[in-house]
Amino acid sequence: MKKFIDKDFLLQTETAKELYHEHAEKQPIIDYHCHLNPSLIAGDYQFKSLTEIWLGGDHYKWRAMRTNGIDERYCTGNDTSDWEKFEKWAETVPYTMRNPLYHWTHLELKTGFGIEKLLSPKTAREIYDECTAKLQTPEYSARNLMRKYKVEVVCTTDDPVDSLEHHIKIKNDGFEISVLPTWRPDKAMAVENPSAFRAYIEELSRVSGVTVSSFDDMVLALRKRQDFFAEWGCKLSDHGIEEFYAADYTEAEIKALFNKVYGGKALTYPEIIQYKSAMLVLFAEMDWEKGWTQQFHYGAIRNNNTRLFNKLGPDTGFDSIGVFLTAKAMAKFFDRLDRQEKLAKTIIYNLNPADNEMVATMIGNFQDGSVAGKMQFGSGWWFLDQKDGMEKQLNALSVLGLLSRFVGMLTDSRSFLSYPRHEYFRRTLCNLIGNDVENGLLPAEELNFLRQMVEGISYYNAKNFFRF
């Protein structure tokens, strides 16, 4: 019987073990999409407890705790102590077996703190005290945790109105790990709520120095902010969308819609889709002009529980996989850009695994030979960010594209302890390839190429693709 999470965790063959230990494991981490708070890096933050670094903002854990019958006060409440919250998480952990949380929890304890004990109510106090004590030492500051995991580049997720003051401080401090902003302009196309949209555009006007009273003014303000982001190293955009938008529109129509919503009038649903379609094209053209890579995360239905959304706000664990018929709109969107020869390097992340083969074939329609892997099928995202989801994404990409050109894994996380997700992915990747070699599905005499392929997917492909 194999030991749980030993050195050969997830590696079922000798070839898989060699590919991982001699090649994938040694590569630095390029985390080209995450939600880390850059202020914590700028201030080299020292976490107060294991609960703060591990449970704060972690809606994956909150969902599991609620499912296990844990009261909300132990998830997001302000009237419970860090220890009380951790105790309830430890109570939940044994019930997460076969959920990826069980693997992630113990990988993070092992790689972060050197703890190989299983977390349960019996071990909770000992583990909490040991980890919390370590977190008080300089070795466990935010920057040193990044060093510990051999992180080379991090790309945070930032709104165009962000001052980037923390990125600037990190850069000026001479911190050797690149912490770069990512352009996330979703609020500039969020016209569902006229008052919120106007407030956002007024803030955009303030930070850009452009007086905004028309659609053209707003575009100018966005371009000025994009220039500012580029000045501080931004190389990627990111767009969180329910589905792809590709309604027909004219310039005059979009300008009129801007005036309408900016003036406080609600748009109809077709008008909202028309406006979003125009903005998605505008953002894509801006990315192409800058030479950036554009990322699209699509397919989530957010904030499904109205009562708890009103109480707790967004990103608290009430989102789910959506079912959208978006293939035709996706094709129309990319085709429009391609016809204008303004299609930037692109990564598509789908949340519904039923879309895997569709996305894998869609990217093949717009590869143009200008860049290897110009169109990318992104790694398993959110609910798919686990062994089964990773394997399905890797297999679909392998069958319908070129796995060898894949830019690999990212954390998509707010936590400084989430870097083992790269290890989890690399082990899964090496196991798939190793099994194929030992089953005669890939040639053993091409092992040198497969070693280079594993190193590429783990590190070099992203480094070259994004020009880090």
C-alpha positions in Angstrom: 0.0 0.0 0.0 1.4 3.4 -1.0 2.0 6.1 1.5 -0.3 9.2 1.1 1.4 12.1 -0.7 4.9 10.5 -0.7 7.6 11.7 -3.1 5.9 9.8 -6.0 2.4 11.1 -5.3 0.3 10.7 -8.5 3.2 9.1 -10.4 2.3 5.6 -11.4 5.2 4.5 -13.6 9.0 4.8 -13.5 8.9 7.0 -16.6 6.5 9.4 -14.9 8.7 9.5 -11.8 11.8 10.4 -13.9 10.0 13.0 -16.0 8.7 14.7 -12.8 11.7 14.5 -10.5 14.4 15.2 -13.0 12.6 17.7 -15.2 9.3 19.2 -14.1 10.0 19.5 -10.4 13.2 21.5 -11.0 11.5 24.3 -13.0 10.7 27.7 -11.4 7.1 28.9 -11.3 5.6 31.4 -13.7 2.2 32.2 -12.2 0.8 34.3 -15.1 -2.7 34.6 -13.6 -3.5 35.0 -9.9 -5.5 37.2 -7.5 -2.8 37.8 -4.9 -3.1 41.2 -3.2 0.0 43.1 -4.3 -0.1 45.3 -1.2 0.8 42.2 0.8 3.9 41.7 -1.4 4.8 45.4 -1.3 4.7 45.4 2.5 6.2 41.9 2.8 3.3 41.0 5.0 3.6 38.7 8.0 0.5 36.6 8.5 -0.9 36.4 12.0 -2.1 32.8 12.0 -2.7 29.8 9.8 -6.4 30.8 9.6 -5.5 34.2 8.1 -3.3 32.8 5.3 -5.4 29.7 4.7 -9.1 30.4 5.3 -9.3 34.2 4.7 -11.1 34.7 1.4 -11.0 30.9 0.5 -14.5 30.2 -0.8 -13.5 26.6 -1.8 -13.1 25.9 1.9 -16.2 27.8 2.9 -18.3 25.8 0.5 -17.1 22.6 2.0 -17.6 23.8 5.6 -21.2 24.9 4.8 -21.8 21.5 3.2 -20.5 19.9 6.3 -23.1 21.7 8.4 -20.7 24.4 9.8 -22.4 27.7 10.7 -21.5 30.7 8.6 -20.0 32.5 11.6 -17.1 30.1 11.4 -16.6 30.8 7.7 -17.0 34.6 7.2 -18.1 35.8 10.7 -16.4 38.5 12.7 -17.4 37.1 16.1 -15.3 33.9 16.1 -11.6 33.7 16.7 -9.0 32.4 14.2 -8.6 29.2 16.2 -12.4 28.6 16.3 -12.5 28.9 12.5 -9.6 26.6 12.0 -11.0 24.1 14.4 -14.2 23.9 12.3 -12.1 23.6 9.1 -10.1 20.7 10.7 -13.4 19.1 11.6 -14.4 19.3 7.9 -11.2 18.1 6.4 -11.8 14.3 6.9 -15.1 14.7 5.1 -13.4 16.2 2.0 -11.8 12.9 1.0 -12.0 12.6 -2.8 -12.5 16.3 -3.1 -9.4 18.1 -4.3 -9.4 20.1 -1.1 -8.1 17.0 0.7 -5.0 16.8 -1.6 -4.4 20.6 -1.6 -4.7 20.8 2.2 -2.0 18.2 2.8 0.2 19.3 -0.1 0.2 22.8 1.4 1.0 21.6 4.9 3.8 19.4 3.6 5.4 21.8 1.2 4.8 25.0 3.2 5.4 23.8 6.7 7.0 20.4 6.5 4.0 18.8 8.2 3.1 15.3 7.1 0.4 14.6 9.7 -3.2 14.3 8.5 -5.3 17.3 9.5 -8.3 16.2 11.7 -9.8 17.3 15.0 -7.2 15.2 16.8 -4.2 17.0 15.2 -5.8 20.4 14.7 -4.4 22.2 17.8 -0.8 20.9 17.2 -0.8 21.8 13.5 -2.4 25.2 14.1 0.1 26.1 16.8 3.2 24.9 14.8 2.2 26.6 11.6 1.1 29.8 13.3 4.4 30.0 15.2 6.3 29.5 11.9 4.3 32.3 10.3 5.6 34.7 12.8 9.2 34.2 11.6 10.8 36.2 8.8 11.1 33.0 6.7 7.3 33.0 6.3 6.7 36.5 5.1 4.8 37.0 1.9 8.0 37.6 -0.2 9.9 34.7 1.4 7.0 32.3 0.8 7.2 33.2 -2.9 11.0 32.6 -2.8 10.4 29.3 -1.0 8.3 28.0 -3.9 10.8 29.2 -6.5 8.4 31.8 -8.0 9.9 33.8 -10.9 7.0 35.8 -12.2 3.5 36.7 -10.8 0.8 38.5 -12.7 -1.9 39.9 -10.5 -5.4 40.9 -11.6 -6.0 44.7 -11.6 -8.7 47.2 -12.6 -7.8 50.0 -15.0 -8.5 52.5 -12.3 -5.9 50.9 -9.9 -3.0 53.2 -9.0 -0.5 50.3 -9.2 1.2 51.9 -6.3 2.1 48.5 -4.8 3.5 47.2 -8.1 5.6 50.4 -8.3 6.9 49.9 -4.8 7.8 46.3 -5.4 9.7 47.2 -8.5 11.5 50.1 -6.8 12.4 47.9 -3.9 14.4 45.7 -6.3 12.5 42.6 -5.4 13.9 39.9 -7.6 10.5 38.2 -8.4 8.6 40.1 -11.1 5.2 41.1 -9.9 3.3 42.5 -12.9 -0.2 43.9 -13.3 -2.8 42.4 -15.5 -5.4 44.6 -17.2 -9.0 43.5 -16.1 -11.4 46.1 -17.6 -14.7 44.2 -16.9 -16.3 47.1 -15.1 -16.0 49.3 -18.2 -18.5 47.0 -19.9 -20.7 46.3 -16.9 -23.7 48.4 -18.0 -26.4 46.3 -16.3 -26.5 48.9 -13.4 -26.5 52.5 -14.7 -25.6 54.2 -11.4 -22.7 51.8 -10.7 -21.5 52.2 -14.3 -21.5 56.0 -14.1 -19.7 55.9 -10.8 -17.0 53.7 -12.3 -16.6 55.9 -15.4 -16.3 59.0 -13.1 -13.5 57.2 -11.3 -11.9 56.3 -14.6 -12.1 60.0 -15.6 -10.5 61.1 -12.3 -7.5 58.7 -12.5 -6.9 59.2 -16.2 -7.2 63.0 -16.2 -9.7 62.8 -19.1 -13.0 64.6 -18.8 -15.5 61.9 -19.8 -18.8 63.0 -21.3 -19.0 60.7 -24.4 -18.0 57.2 -25.5 -14.9 58.5 -27.3 -13.8 60.2 -24.1 -14.1 56.9 -22.2 -12.1 55.1 -24.8 -9.4 57.8 -24.6 -9.3 57.4 -20.8 -9.0 53.7 -21.1 -6.1 54.0 -23.6 -4.3 56.4 -21.2 -4.7 53.8 -18.4 -3.5 51.0 -20.7 -0.4 53.0 -21.4 0.2 53.4 -17.7 -0.2 49.6 -17.1 2.2 48.9 -20.0 4.7 51.3 -18.4 4.8 49.1 -15.3 5.2 45.8 -17.1 1.7 44.6 -18.0 1.7 42.0 -20.7 -1.7 40.4 -20.3 -5.4 41.3 -20.1 -8.1 39.2 -18.5 -11.8 39.2 -19.0 -14.3 37.5 -16.8 -17.4 36.9 -18.9 -20.5 34.7 -18.7 -20.3 34.0 -22.4 -18.8 35.4 -25.6 -20.7 38.4 -27.0 -20.8 39.0 -30.8 -24.0 41.0 -31.6 -23.9 43.2 -34.6 -23.6 47.0 -34.0 -22.6 50.3 -35.5 -20.4 52.9 -34.0 -23.3 55.3 -33.8 -25.4 52.8 -31.9 -22.7 52.2 -29.3 -22.2 55.9 -28.8 -26.0 56.3 -28.3 -26.1 53.4 -25.8 -23.2 54.9 -23.8 -25.1 58.2 -23.6 -28.2 56.4 -22.5 -26.7 54.4 -19.7 -24.3 57.1 -18.6 -27.4 59.4 -18.4 -28.9 56.9 -15.9 -31.3 55.0 -18.1 -31.4 51.2 -18.0 -30.5 49.4 -21.2 -32.6 46.5 -22.6 -31.1 43.0 -22.6 -30.4 43.2 -26.4 -28.8 46.6 -25.9 -26.6 45.3 -23.1 -25.4 42.4 -25.3 -24.7 44.9 -28.1 -22.7 47.1 -25.9 -20.7 44.3 -24.4 -20.0 43.0 -27.9 -18.5 46.3 -28.9 -16.4 46.6 -25.8 -15.1 43.1 -26.1 -13.9 43.9 -29.6 -12.4 47.3 -28.5 -10.5 45.6 -25.7 -9.2 42.9 -28.1 -8.0 45.5 -30.5 -6.2 47.4 -27.7 -4.5 44.2 -26.7 -3.4 43.6 -30.3 -2.0 47.1 -30.5 0.0 46.6 -27.3 1.2 43.1 -28.2 -0.4 41.8 -25.1 -2.0 38.3 -24.6 -5.7 38.3 -23.9 -7.3 35.9 -21.5 -11.0 35.0 -21.4 -12.5 33.2 -18.4 -16.0 32.3 -19.3 -18.8 30.1 -18.2 -19.5 31.0 -14.5 -23.0 31.8 -13.1 -22.1 34.1 -10.2 -23.9 35.0 -7.0 -26.7 32.5 -7.3 -27.8 32.8 -3.6 -29.4 36.2 -3.4 -29.9 36.1 0.4 -26.2 35.4 1.1 -24.9 37.6 -1.6 -26.8 40.5 0.0 -25.3 39.6 3.3 -21.7 38.6 2.3 -21.1 40.1 -1.1 -19.4 38.5 -4.2 -16.7 35.9 -4.2 -17.9 34.1 -1.1 -18.7 30.7 -2.6 -22.1 31.0 -4.3 -21.1 30.5 -7.9 -21.5 27.6 -10.2 -20.8 26.2 -13.7 -23.0 27.6 -16.3 -24.4 26.1 -19.5 -24.2 28.5 -22.4 -24.5 28.0 -26.2 -21.5 30.3 -27.0 -19.6 28.5 -29.7 -21.0 30.5 -32.6 -20.5 33.8 -30.8 -17.0 32.8 -29.9 -16.2 32.0 -33.5 -17.8 35.2 -34.8 -15.8 37.3 -32.3 -12.5 35.8 -33.2 -13.2 35.8 -36.9 -14.0 39.5 -36.8 -10.7 40.2 -35.2 -8.8 37.9 -37.5 -10.4 39.5 -40.6 -9.0 42.8 -39.5 -5.7 41.1 -38.7 -6.0 42.3 -35.1 -6.3 39.0 -33.2 -3.8 39.0 -30.3 -2.4 36.0 -28.6 -5.3 34.4 -26.8 -6.0 32.0 -23.9 -9.5 30.7 -23.4 -10.5 29.1 -20.1 -13.9 27.3 -20.0 -15.7 26.4 -16.8 -17.9 23.7 -18.2 -16.0 20.6 -19.1 -18.6 19.8 -21.8 -16.9 22.7 -23.7 -13.4 21.1 -23.7 -13.5 19.7 -27.2 -15.3 22.7 -28.6 -12.6 25.1 -27.3 -9.8 22.8 -28.4 -11.1 22.8 -31.9 -12.0 26.5 -31.9 -8.4 27.6 -31.2 -7.3 25.6 -34.2 -9.4 27.8 -36.5 -7.3 30.8 -35.7 -3.8 29.6 -35.4 -2.0 31.5 -38.2 1.6 30.3 -38.0 2.9 33.7 -36.6 3.5 32.4 -33.1 3.7 28.8 -31.9 0.5 28.2 -29.9 -0.9 31.6 -30.6 -4.3 30.4 -29.6 -4.3 28.6 -26.3 -6.8 26.3 -24.5 -6.2 27.4 -20.9 -5.7 25.0 -18.0 -8.6 23.6 -15.9 -10.1 26.6 -14.2 -11.9 27.0 -10.8 -14.1 23.9 -10.4 -12.0 22.1 -13.0 -8.7 23.0 -11.2 -8.2 19.4 -10.0 -6.8 16.1 -11.1 -9.8 14.9 -13.2 -10.4 18.4 -14.7 -6.7 18.8 -15.5 -6.6 15.3 -17.2 -9.7 16.1 -19.3 -8.2 19.4 -20.4 -4.8 17.9 -21.2 -6.4 15.0 -23.1 -8.7 17.2 -25.2 -5.8 19.5 -26.1 -3.6 16.5 -26.9 -6.2 14.9 -29.2 -7.2 18.1 -31.0 -4.2 20.4 -30.8 -0.6 20.4 -29.7 0.0 19.7 -26.1 3.7 20.4 -26.5 2.9 24.1 -27.1 0.8 24.5 -24.0 1.7 27.4 -21.7 0.8 25.3 -18.6 -0.5 26.0 -15.1 -1.4 29.0 -13.0 -2.8 29.3 -9.5 -5.8 31.6 -10.1 -5.6 32.1 -6.3 -5.5 34.7 -3.6 -3.3 32.6 -1.3 0.4 32.5 -0.9 0.1 28.8 -0.1 -1.5 27.9 -3.4 1.8 27.3 -5.4 1.6 23.5 -4.9 -1.2 23.7 -7.5 1.7 23.9 -10.0 3.2 20.8 -8.5 -0.1 19.0 -8.6 -0.4 19.9 -12.3 3.1 18.9 -13.1 2.7 15.5 -11.4 -0.6 14.9 -13.3 1.1 15.9 -16.6 4.1 13.6 -16.1 1.9 10.8 -15.1 -0.1 11.0 -18.3 3.0 11.1 -20.5 4.8 8.5 -18.5 1.9 6.1 -18.7 1.7 6.6 -22.4 5.4 5.7 -22.8 5.2 2.6 -20.7 2.0 1.4 -22.5 3.6 1.8 -25.9 1.5 4.8 -26.9 4.5 7.1 -27.1 8.0 6.0 -28.2 10.6 5.4 -25.5 13.3 6.4 -28.0 11.8 9.9 -28.1 12.2 10.3 -24.3 14.6 13.3 -24.7 11.9 15.2 -26.6 9.3 14.3 -24.0 11.6 15.6 -21.3 11.9 18.9 -23.1 8.2 18.9 -23.7 7.6 18.5 -19.9 10.0 21.3 -19.1 8.4 23.5 -21.7 4.8 23.0 -20.4 6.1 23.5 -16.8 8.1 26.7 -17.5 9.7 27.5 -20.8 6.6 27.8 -23.0 5.1 30.5 -20.7 8.4 32.3 -20.4 8.8 32.5 -24.2 5.1 33.0 -25.0 4.7 36.0 -22.7 8.3 37.2 -23.2 9.0 37.4 -19.5 
